[in-house]
Amino acid sequence: MMRFLLFLIICVSPFIDISGISLSLGAGISAKNLLLYLGAGWLLLQNALGQPFKSELQSIRSIQSCFMVLIAYAIISVFIASQLIHYPGYELSDTAISLKVSLIDPLVFFMVFFYGTRTTADARSLLKLLIFAVSIANLFTIARARGIISFGVPVMTSDRVDGVFGDANETGTMIACLLPVYVPVILSAKGFGRIFWLVCMILSLVVIFLGVSRGAQVSLLFGTLWAAYLCRRYLSFRVAIKWASAIFAIASIAALIAGRTYVEGYIGRWTGVYLSSAADVSSGRSDVWIRAFMLMINSPVSLITGFGWDTWSVMGFQIVAHNHYLSLWFELGLVGVVGFLLILRQLVTTALTTAAVADASDRNFILAFAFSFLILAIGIFFVLLFRPWTYLWAYIGLAMRYTVNVRAASRINLDLHPEKNLSKPMGTSLRPPTSPGRRITGD
């Protein structure tokens, strides 16, 4: 039942985004949300009937705790902003919907996909389904941009392609985050399956070219380098060169498919950096960031407390912050920024520590998760995501379920076979060797 609901959520989300049919059931409620809440209700029912959630890693509980602190603080700030300060134009009903969509729903997505998936095999299957659904959406984007089809949501804005996951920056950042997952999927596939997933990866790269998003490209480059440094004990220089060459070849194919116009636009946006002002280089972001920071400086207490949830627009800003961290700091103060950074830190450290005890095939997936999280951490410095969070928190929930299960399996294996070195690639032993006369049993 639960697996079927998760399957439906993954399938319905891209259908809504591709077709442009909202399937709205009311303010802040859609068919996708209904399926999500059914999944949450089913999990709560199972818990009430005597099938409680398994005791998980402390890091997972920390992620949930950080979310709860963010939600509680946001609710308090809404009460203060609406009932005590009375910001002009601050609508309580709109703010409540925004809080549900941007903070509560992501937590529900994470928990439903994490607790709704029980086995590593299920997590791997749903991860493949998720990136396949994203690849289908990318195929639609390419076909729509090329004029091959005309139905569904528009994807073109002037000389750039936005995609079905939001504007070009949102779509590019989301795809960049999910790209590392294609690598272990391709490695684990055989025959035609490997070719199939390779084509899916090329489709994703084509959409990045079509979007011409410098933020997505910067996050992909520096997030990959950052992750490669942190994961250096598991990576060899020879393999890195091999994959760099392969990705360069794949990117070249993607550029050919994208077409000369988009490649020239891509090159032009980068070569013009040296001749442009800071505002032009950042596409106007720096001006918005400076204005927001100066507004906070003029009200020093806001540097600690923030102005309150969903107050960005009522402070006179006509465009969004284009920076997830600045948006949290502006509205929720240090609690918002620190809470979200702690969530990212727990995600990365959980993946890295689990990679030390995972076998080769599982390690490939777990390292891909670490790469994804770090690419996302850099990407959201340049963009404020909206629609992609539905997919990303579902992905994070599945990734953490996979990671937790691998950690649990390695612990059981270590308990049953304490003489086995599960982190052999690191060249260290988990416990000292036994004396020749001592016999270790699996009891």
N, C-alpha and C positions, 0 to 999 in steps of 0.2 A: 504494500500500500504506500509506504513512505517513499520507496524508490520510484514508484510510478508518479507520485506528486512532484518529486524533484525533476524527473524526466520532463513532465509537463511544463514546469516553470522554465527550464532551460529552453524548451521548444517555443513556448508562447512568447517569451521576451523578445527574441529576434523577429518573430512574426509581427508583433506589434510595431517594432521599430522599422521594419522593412515596408510594411503595408501602409503605415501612417494611420492605421485604425486604432484609436486609443483604447477601445473596449472599456470605457470609463463607466463605473457603477455609482459615481458620486464624487464629492470633493475629496481628493486624495486617495480614492479607492478605484482600482481597476481589476480586470480579470487576473492579472499577474499577482496583485496584492492579495486577492481572494484565495488563490492557490497557496500563496505564502502563508497566510493566516490559517488555512486549513492544515498545512503541514505543522505549524506551531501548535495548533490545537490538538492534533493527533499525537504529537510528542508529549504534551502535557497530560493527555488522557492515558497514554501508556505509563507515564510516571505515576499517575494516581492509582492505576490498576496494579501496581507492584512491579513495574519494570523501570526502576529509576535510572537516571543518567549515570553512566559510568564515571568513576572518579578519574579525572584527567590530570594532565600535567599542570603544575603551578602556573606556567606561562599562559595556558588557556584561561585559567581562572583570573589571571591578571588582566588579560585582554578584556574579558567580560566586566571586570571591576572598573577598568578605565572607561569603558563605554558607559557604565551606569553613573560614574562620577560626571562625565560630560553631559549626559542627559539631565541629571539632577541639577547641575549648575545652570544649564540652559533654561530649565523650567523656572528656577529662582530668578534668573535674569529677566525672563519674560514678565514675570509678576512685577518686578521692580520697574521695568521700562514702561509697562502699561498702566500700572496702578499708582506708582509713586512719581516717576519722572514725567510721564505723559508726553512722549516724543510726538511732534506733529506728523500726522499721516501714518502712525504706527497702528496697524490693524491687528487685533488680537486673533481673529479667526484665521487670517492669512498666515500669521506667525505660527500658530498652532499646527497648521498643515505643513508649513516649511520644516518645523521641528520633527514632525512625524516622518516626513519623506527623507530628510537629510541626516537624522541621527537615530531615530527609533527603528525605521525599516532596515538600515544597514546592519544593526545589531541582530534583528530578527533573521535577516538573510544569512548572516554568519552562523548563528546558532542552529537554524533549521538545516543548513547544508552540513554543518559539523556533526550535530547529534543525529541527524536523519540518515547519515551514512555510517554504516557499522564496520564494514570490512575494507581492507586495502584494495581488493579487486573492484568493489563497487566504486570506491573513490577514483580509481584509475579510469574505470569505464565512463563515469560522469565527467571527469576532466576531459576525456577525449570527445565526448558529446558536446561539451561546452565550446572547445576550440573548433570543432566541426561546425557548430551553429554560427560562430563568429566568422568562420571562413565562408559559409553560405552568404552571410550578410555582406561580406567583402566582395564576393562574386557579384551580388546584386549591385553594389556600389559601382563597380567597374562597368557593368553592363548598362547601368543607368547613365553614367557619365559619358559613355561612348555612344549613347543614343540607340543601343540595341533594343532596349525595352523602354517603355514610357509609363508603366504603372508604378504605383508605390510612392514613397516619400521622395521629394526632390533632394538631390545631393549636390547640386552645383551652386556656387556663389562666385560670380565673376570668373576669375581664372583659377580658382581653387575648388577642390572637391571636399565637401564636408564629411560625407559618409552618413551612415544611419545611426551612429551612436552619439550624435551631437555635431558640433562644429569641427573644423579640421583639426584643431588642437586637442579636443576631447577624444575624437576618434583615433588620432595618431598616438596619443599617450596610452590609451587603452590597448591598442594593438602592440605597441612597443613593450608594454608590461607582459602581455601574453606570449610574445614571440619565443622566449626561452623554453616554454613548455613544448613547443614543436620539436625541439632537439631530442629529448629522451623518447618522445613518441616515435620519431623517425628511426632512432636507433633500435627501439624495441620491435619495430615492424619488420616484416619480411616480404620479399617479392613485390607484388603489385601494391601491397599496403604501404611499403616505404615510398613508392612513387606517388601514391595518392596523398600522403601527408606532406610530401615535398611540394606538391602542387598547391596544397592548402597554405603552406608557408609562403610560397611565392605570391599568392593572392593577397596575403596580409601586407607583404612588402610593397606590392603595387599600390595599395591604398595609401600607404605612408608617402610614397612618391607623389601620388595624386593630390594629397592634402598639403604638401609642401610646408609641413609644420616643423619649424626649427626647434621648438621646445621638445617635441617628440624625438627628434633626431639627437638632440643634445642629451636627453635623458637616456636614450638607448646606448649612446656611446659611453658616457661617463658612468652610468649605472652598471654597464657591463664591465668596465675597467675596475670600478670599485669592488664589484662582486668577485671578479677574477683575482684581485689582490687578497680578499678575505678567504677565498676558496683555493688559494695557491697550493696548499698541501695536497689537494686532490686533483690538480691539473698538471699536465706535463707540457713543456714548451712545444714538443713535437705535435701533440694533439691540438694545442692551441693554434699553431700555424696551419694545421690541416683544416680545422673548422673555420679559421679566418679566411682561408682561400676558398672554401666551399661557400661560405656566406657571401663573399665578394662575387663569386660566380652567380649565385642565386640573385643577388641584388642587381647584377648586370642584366640578367634575364628580366627581372621585374622592371628595370628602367626601360628596356626595349618595349615591353608590353605597355607601360605607362605612356610612352610616346615622347617625341622630341619636345613638344611644347612644354610639358610638365617638367621634363628634365632641365630645360633651359631656365624655367622659372625657379626650379630647385637650386640650380647653380647661381642664378642671379641674386637670390635672397641671401646667399652666403658671401658671394664676392663683393656685394655692395656694402657689407658690414664696415669695411675700413673707411668708407667715404661717407658714412652716415653718422648722425648724432646719436646720443644715448637713447633718446626717445624713439628714433626711427629704428635703431637696432632692436629695441625691446618691443616694437610695434605699439608704442604708447604706454606700455606697462609701467615704465619707470616714473612717468608723470603721475600716474594714479597711485603708485606706491608711496611716492614722496608726499603727495597730498594727504593720504591716509595717515602716514607717520606724523606729519606736522599737526594734524587734527588731534592725534593722541598726545603729542607733546604739549599742546595747549590745554589739555585736560589730563594732567599727569597721573591721576588715579586710574585712568583708563588703561595705562600701560600694564597695570596689575589686574584690574577687574574686567576690562573690556567695556564696551558701551551696551552690551546686551544682545541676545540672540536676534538675528534678522534685522539689525539696525543699519546695515551698510547702505541700503537704498534711501532710508529716511535722513541720512547725513548729507545728502546732496550729490551722491555719486550716481552718474547715469549709466555707467558700465560696471561690470562685475570686477572683482579684485584681480582676477587672473593669477591668483596665488593662494593655494589652500591654507598655507601656514599664516599668511597675513590676514586672511579672512577670519580664521579662528582666533588669532590674537586680537584683532579689532573688535570682535563680538564677544568672545569668552575670555579674553585676557590670557594670563599665564596658565590658567587651568586648562583652557582649550588647547594651547600649543603643546604644553608638557604632556597632557593626557594622550594626545594623538601621537606624539613622538615616542611615548612609552609603548603604545600599541605596535608601531612600526619596529621598535627595538625588539620587542618580544617575538614578533614574527621572524625577524632575521636570525636572532640568537637561537630560537628553537630549531630552525632549519639547519643552522651550522653545527649545533651540538649533536643533532640527530645524524647528520652526515657522517660523523666520526664512528658511528656504530652500525651503519647500514651496509648491506651488501652492494655489489656493483650496480645492479639494475635499479634498485630502489634509490641508491645514492644519486644516480643521474637525475631522477625526478626531484629529489629533495634539493639538490644544488640548483636546478632550474627554478624552484620556488624562491631560493635566496636571490638569484639574479632578478627575478620578477619583482620582488619586494623592493630591492634597491633601485631598480629602474623607475618604479612607481614613486619612491621617495623623492627622487630628483625631478621626475616629470611634473608632479603637482606643485612644484615651486613656480612653474611657468603657466599653469592652467588651473582653473577651478572646474572640477568635474561635476556633472549632474547625472545624466543618463548612464554613463559607464559604471557608476558605483553598483548598480544592480548586478552586473556581470562580475565585477571585481570582488565584491564581498561573497558572492556565491563561490567564486574561484578560491578565495582565501579560506573559506570554510572547508572546501574539499581538500585543499593543500594541507591544512592543519590536521584534518582527519587522517590523511595519508601519513603525515609526519608522526603523529601520535601513535598510530598503529605500528609503524616501523620501529619506533622507540620501544613500544611495549613488547613486540616480538623479539627484538634483540635482547631485552632484559630477561625474558623467559629463556631464550637460548643460552644466555650467559649463566643463568642459574642452573640449567640442566647440564651444561657443559662448561664449567668454570675454567677448564684448561685451554679453551679455544680463544684465540686472539681475534676479536671481531673487528679490530681497527688495524689490521695488518698493514695497509698502505701507509699508515702513519709511522710504522716502525717502532711502536711501543707496545708494551704488554700491559694488560688490564689487571693482572695479579701475578705474584711471583710464582715461579715454577715449583712444583712439589718435589719432595725428596724421592729418590728411587724406591724406597720401601713403602711409600704411602700410596694407597689406592683411593681414587676419588670416584664416587658413585653418583648417579643422577637422582638420588633420593632427596 
